[in-house]
Amino acid sequence: MEDRNDGRGAVGRRSLLKAGLGGAGATALASFGGVRWAYAEDKPAMGTWPAGSQGDTVHIGAAVPLTGTYASSGEDELKGMELAVEHMNTNHELMKKIAPKVNNGLLGKKVKLLSADSAAKPNQALQAEQTFINQDKIILMTGSTSSAVAVALNKFAQREKILYVAGISGSNDTTGKDCVRYGFRQDFYGETAANAIGPVLIKQFGKNRKAAFMTPDYTYGHTVTKSVSDYLAKNAGWTMVTNQVSPLGTQDFSQYLTNIANSGAEFLINVNWGRDAVLSCQQAKQFGIIPKMTLVIPSQIPFLAKEVGPDITAGVFAATDFWWSMEDKYPLAKLFVESFQKKYGYKPEWGAENSYNSFAAWARMVTEAGSFYPPDVIKQYEKGETFPSIVGDVHYRPEDHQCVRPVIIVRGKAKKDMKSADDYWEVLEVIPGAGLMQKPDAFGCKLGDYT
């Protein structure tokens, strides 16, 4: 993998395509109605195609947060990407199980991963991807952790006609109102988290309870809070007594926690992510809110239990994408955990699992389509075929490009019950994804054009 964040200026996509025509594979220029098209394999040039796949290597551009409040999750995601690319290029057993036509790379090309720090800022992520396009003719974009970044990269991908697979992105909007033809998401999100964890909370704690929410002030926070609150209100009469909305990167949560302490809430539903989740949980304990109020984490944050300790997460219910002990049930999960731990020295969190699954799915689509041409790859996804993954069989919905995959419910272990240093969560249930998802058009998804 190569780290590329030198900030050199951008040149236009038109110039990029013009430059790319000089290479092998661009066969002709033709004029129709005054519009000149570059042709390769009898298809019009678009995005970085065909220039980006003419050499012996194709490039992926990853914009992930390596600094700031989401850095630990971003680093874990990046490791999952690195492992997936290594496995593509070496015919690893796990990659071959998911994408059997991978053969020491994709379609005769080696795959190279480039990365830059997004700091979870949309503008910084866009600048990084534009640089990758201009300098390296990337054929795939990835990264987010912040759904604000995912939404921005969705729109950028559609404009530039370059495929984008989101990293961690929990907002309903990513494959809802902000969906695009060129964007795909593998992980679970607010609505599926709510529909998975909601019945567990109602069964465990009953009806007509009072909850305080802590919400980060952007698309992920607002959509997750709405989905969870709506589910609990509709199905069990729970009341949101306060919703404390804080900006990303908050260090001192005292004003929000004071309001929660005085709200009469019985539950603290913390939707914060990354370092914000760590600090808000630690400060809630210092305020005495935990354990006076029962803590709920709708979306389990990678490394949260490790950073705050099992005295805070013990007994806490959470929804998640993956937990490493699933290796006991899923053979591909076992292969993934073993490979990851051997390379990096720790059990993978779900950011790494999500990245690996996303890359493996893309590798499958490219090799099954037999082409890097973007519409061909998109249409392969849109066949909706079922295929293996680390968490069992999955498929992508053609209507909104959301992966239909299970959601895992976990409960935090007490320190005395941990069997190893990283045994923080107990898997309670693996819930099939189809029944947790809204109808494809329920959140306003309109994918847009192929060209």
N, C-alpha and C positions, 0 to 999 in steps of 0.2 A: 504494500500500500504506500502511496505517496501523499504527503501533506502539502497541499497547494493553497496558500493564502497570501500571495504576494501583492494582490490588489492592483495588478496592471490593468490598464484601460481596456474597454470593450470595443469591439468592432461589430458592425451590424450583421445580422443573420444573412442578409443578402450577399454581403461581401464574403462571408464564410462559405456559402454555397458556391459562389463564383470561383473561389479559390479551390474548392474541392473538386471542381469539374476537371481539373488538370490530371487527376489521378486515374488509376485503373478502375474500370467498372462504370464510369460515366460514358455512355456510348454515343450520345448525339445531342444536338440542340435543335429544337424545332420551334416554329412560330405558329400560333393559332390565335387569330383575332388580335394580333399585335402583342400577345403575351408570349414570352419565351420560356419554355420549360426545359429543364435538364432531365434527361432520361437515363435510367439505368434499369436493366431488366424490364424494360418497357413500362416503367412506373415513374411518375413525376417526382423530382427531388423535393424533399420537405425536411424541415428541421436540420439535423446534421446528417441526414441520409441522402445519398450513399457515402458521402465523404467519411463519415465516422466509422464505417465498417469496411473500408477498402484495404487497410493494411493488415498486418498479422496480429494486431491487438485491438480490442474494443475497450472503451473506457466508461466507467461509472463515476458520477460525481456525487459525493455525499457531503451535505451541509448539516453538521450535527453540533449541539452545544457541548463544547469542551471547557468552557469557562462559564461562570455564573451559577444561578440557582439550580439549573438542570444538568450540570456538568457530569455528575456521577452516572445518571441515566444515559446521557449521550455517549460517554466512554464505553458503557456496556453495549449499547447498540452498535457502535463502531466495531467492537470486537466480534459481534455476531456477523457483521458484514465481511470482515476480514476472513473469518473462518469459512463462510460460504464461498467466497471467491477462491480461496485456497482449494476447497473441495471441488469446485467446478474445474479447476485447472489440473487436478490430480486424479480425477475419477474416484473420489472417495465413495465408499459404500453408501453412506447416508445420502449424499447428493444423487447417486445413481438410483436409489430407491424412489426419490421424488421426481427426478428428471432423468429417466433412463437413457435418453439419447445424448446426454452430455458425454463428450469424448475428448478428454484433455483440453477442455475449453468448450466454446460454443461455435458450432458451424465452422470449424477449422481455425478459430481465432482464440488466442489467449485473452483472458479478462483481467483488467487492471483497475483497482479501486483508488480513486483520488479523494482526499478529504480536506475540509476546511471547517473552522470554528464558526458556527452561526450565532453563538451566545444566546440562542433562543429568540433572536430578533429577526423578524421577517425581512427587513431591508438588507441585513448582513447576509442572510441566507441567499437572497436573490442575487446579490452582487457576486457571491462565491460561485453560484451556478452559472451566471453569465460568463464569468472568467473561464470556467471549465468548458463551456460551449465554444468560446472564442479560441482558446488555446489548445484544447484537447479533443474537440468534436465529440463530446460525451453522447452516448446513445441511451443512457438511463440516468435519471436523477433520483436521489433519495434523501432521507433525513427529515426530522422535524422535532419530535419530543414535545414541542409547543404546537398546539393545533393552529395557533395564529400563523405559524410558519407553514404548516401543512396547507392551509387554505390559500396562502399567498403563492406557494409553489404549485398548487393545483392550477391556479389561473395562469401562472407563468408557463407551465407545461402545455396547457391548451393553446396558448398564443404561439409558443415556439415549436409546437408539434414534436415534442420530445417526451417519452414516457416518464412518469413519475410514480414511484411506489413510496407511500408515506412511511416514515418511521413510526414511533409511538405517536398516536393521535387519538384522543378520546372524545373529541367533539362530535356531536350528531351531525354537524354541518359538513364535515369532511366528505362524506358520501351522501349528504343530504342536500341542502340548498346550494352548497358550494361544490358539488360534484362536477367532474368534467370527464370527457371522453378519454383523455390522456392520463387520468389519475386512478390509482388503485389503492385500496387499504386492506391489510391483512388482519389487524388487531381488533379486539372488541372495543366498545365505545359506550357513551353515556346511557343510551336507551337499553342496550343489551345488559349493561351492568345493573341498571335499575331493575329490569325484569328478572334478573338472576338472583340478586341479593334481596330484593323486596320480599319474596315469599319466606325466605329464611328469617328475616327480621320479624315478620308478622307471626310466624310460627313460634319463634323464640320468646317474643316480648308482648304479643297480643295487640289489641286495637286501642285506638284513641290515646296515643302517646304524644308527647311534646318533644320536638327536635329543634336544635339550633344548628344552622349550617355555617360552615366557613368556606368561602368561595373565592378563588382567584379571578381577577377581573379581566377575563377574556373568553373567547368562544368555548373553550373546553370547560371552564368552570361554570359558566352560565347554563350550558346545555346539560351537563351532568347533574347539577343541582335541580334543574327543572324536571328532568326525567325521574330522579329519585323521589323528589318531593311529590310530584304528581302521582307516582305509583302508590306511595304510602298513603296519601290522602284519599285517593279513589278506592283503594282496596281495603283500607283498615282505619280510615278516619284520623290518621296522624296529622298533627298540626305543625307547620313551620312557625315557631314563635319569634325567630329572628334569623336573618340571613346577613352575615357579616362579610362584606365584599372588600378584599384587599388587593393592592397592586402587586404585580409580579416582583419578586425580590424584596419583599417586606422583611425587615429584620426584627422589629419590635411589634408584637401582636397584642400588647397590653390593652390598648383602647378597645379592640375587638373582643378580647376575652373578658373585659369588664362588663361589656354589654351582654355577653353570653351568660356570665355568672349571675346577672340580675334578671335573666329572661324567664326563669322558671322551667327551663328545658330539662328533660330527663336524659336526652341523648345529644351527643356532639357528633355531627356528621361532617367530617373534615374532607373536603374535596381538593384541598391544596395539594401541590405536587412538588417533588424534588426537595431542595433545601427548605422551601417554604413549608412543606409538610413536616419536615423534621423539627424546625424551630417552633411552629405553631403547636405541635404535640408536646414538645418539651416544656414550652411556656404554659400550656394548659395544665400540665401536671404541677408546675411550680405554683400556679394560681389555685390549686386544689380542685379544679374542675374535673380533672381525672384523678381518682376514679369515682368522684361523686356523680358525674355523668358517665354514661356508657359511651365509649368511643366506637364509631363506625367509620370504616374507610371504604367508600364505594368502589374505588379503583386502587388496588394495592400498589403502592409506590415502590419500585425497585430500591433495595438497600435501606428502606425505612426501618424495618425491624432491627437490622444490624446497627443503625446509627442511633436510634432512640432506646434500644434495649427491650428485652422481653417483659420487663416490669410494666412497660406502657402497652405493648402490643398483645400481651397474654389475654386470651379470650376475645380479642377483637375479630369481628367478621369482616371479610373483604372479598371483593370479586377480583379476579386476575386473569391474565392471558395464559400463564404457565407457572408451574412451580416444579423445581428439579426432581422432587420425589415422584413425579408422574412417570419417571423411568421404570418404576415397578410395574406399571400397567401398559406402557406403550413402548414397543421395541425401538422405534425411531427416536423417541425421547432419550432412551438409554444410550444410543449411539451418539446423540447430540451432547448429552451431559458429559460422557466420557471424553469425547473429542475436545470439548471446550475446556474442561478441567485440565486435561493434559497440556493444552497450549497456554492457558492463562493462570492456572493454579487456584481457581476458585469455582464454585458451582455457579452456573449461569443464572442471571436474573431474566425476567421476561422481555426486557428490551433486546437482549441478545437473541433470544428465541424468536422474537417477532421479526428482527432483521434477517435472520437466517431463513425463516419460512418465506419471507417476501422475496428474497433473492432466489431461493430455490424454485419458487413458483414461476418467477420471471424466466429463469433458465429453462424450465419445462416448456413454457409458452413459446419461447424463441425456437427451441429445437423441434418442437412439434409442428410449428408453423414452417420451419425450414427457411426462415427469413428474419432479418433485422428490420425490414420495412415496417414502420410503425403501425399502419392500419392492419397489416397481416398479424402482427403480434397482438394487437387489441382484439381483433376478431377471434383469435385463439382463446384468449381469456373469456370472451363473450359466448363461447360455446357452452360454458357452464359445466364442463366435465368435472367429475369427481376424481380426486387424486390424493395420494398419501401425503401426510405432513407429520411434523413432530408430535402434534396433538390429535392424530387420527385423520380420517378422511375429511376433506374439505372441498368446497367449490366456490367460485366467484359468481355473484349474481350479475347477469348481463345488464340489468336495468340501472344499477347504480354502482357497479364495480366494487361492492363490498364483499369481502370473503365471508362465507357462512362457515363458522367454526365455533367450537364449544367455548363456553365461559366457565371458569373454574372458581368454585367457592372455597375459601380457606378460612381457617381460624388460627389466631396466634397461639403458640404454645407457651406455657409457663416454663421458666428456666429449668425447673426440676424434671420436666418431661422432654427436654431436648436431648436427642441421642448423639448429636455432634454439634460442633461450633456454628454450623450454618443451618441447623434444623429448626427454623423459626416458625414455620407454618405447617399446619395439618390440612391436607386436602380432604374436604368434606364431600364434595360432589362435583362431577363433571357434567355440565348441562348442555345438551345439544343446542347449537346456535339458532337453527331455523325458527324454533318457537319463541325465541327471545327478540326477534327482529321485527321492526315495523314494516309495513308494506313498502316496496321500493320507492313509490312516489309520495309517501306520507310526509316527508320532510322537504319536499320541493325539488327533488333531483331532476335536472334536465341536462343530459350529458353533453350535448353539443355535437359538432361535426368531426368526421375523421380527417378531413382535409381543410 
